[in-house]
Amino acid sequence: MWALRKLNLDWAEATNLRMMQLNEMEEFRFHAYENAAMYKERMKFVHDKKILKREFKSGDLVLLFNSRLKFFSSKLTSKWSGPFKGESVSSYGAIELESEDGTRTF
């Protein structure tokens, strides 16, 4: 009998202890999830604060980023081309570009 008391094989007490441990683990996981969400929100705020909104007008000189060149691993090629003159700017941010010599428009 004393061996059972020493091993604590009381099923009710063992199940209560196990349920308490599971609840503590669930609560710990919930707090970790909340903290990660708050961290992501703060980092997004800090990152977005540093982004400058660019407003282009017609006649502005702009550089064009060629995204196809980023697939080729060459350090010395420039991914930017231009300058190009902005011909017309739409309300949603699309810009019609014209080359400096006026031959190409896109």
Secondary structure, DSSP 8 states (H G I E B T S, - for coil): -HHHHHHT--HHHHHHHHHHHHHHHHHHHHHHHHHHHHHHHHHHHHHHHH-------TT-EEEEE-GGGGGS--SSS-SEEEEEEEEEE-TTS-EEEEETTS--B-
